[in-house]
Amino acid sequence: MWAALASVAASLGAGFLGNVADGVPTPYDSPAAEVAEFFARHSTSILGSGFLETVVGLPLVVFAVGLFSRLMAEAYAEAKAPAILGLAGAGIYAAVLTMVGAMLFAAANLSGRGEASEQSVVALTVLWNTTVVMLGPAAALFMAGFGLAGLKTAAFPNWLGWLAIWGAVAGLLSPLPDLVAPASVALANVISLLATLQQAFLIIWLLGVANWLRRPAVGDADEDD
């Protein structure tokens, strides 16, 4: 339970600090000096956001291991494969989060160190923009695996299983706006909006599952009776 709460708190904190530094100049058509100056001006909030993004994956993996153990204790045999998929997805998602946070942290550290560092800041920003799109599919694997495992587990709340599935679907949309934008900017914006729902689904799902994990396992309840 505490691992889920820590993961949610760190994720919200990273998002809040990232929004403080809103309006990052696009690294694709902005001068390198302008991008580096922005990072230098907002270095405190960006460093904090990068740090939280880097560490948020650790409690997430701890939570995933705990959920996997609980599902294996209460699930039918057919739930094992999707639960393993969810556990693997948690590891991949945590790794991508770490990379995203590390690149943001490094860009903020390099900013303000002269002209030689400006191109490095731009390169890191481009990499960050590319990698952050992969968070959606990585989280989708995590949520889909545990969502399917939950639906196959009688003791698991059905609505939480479906919430994870819908969150996974939303996450798979995240790479599409860049592909659709050349044909239709309006459609790309709609898809992007739908993709952002994944984070809301993920937070609600984490808190809901954390509450479920507080309850005694079926075997423990039977023993108490």
Salt bridges, closest charged atoms under 4 A:
GLU37 OE1 - ARG41 NH1 2.37
GLU74 OE2 - ARG70 NE 2.72
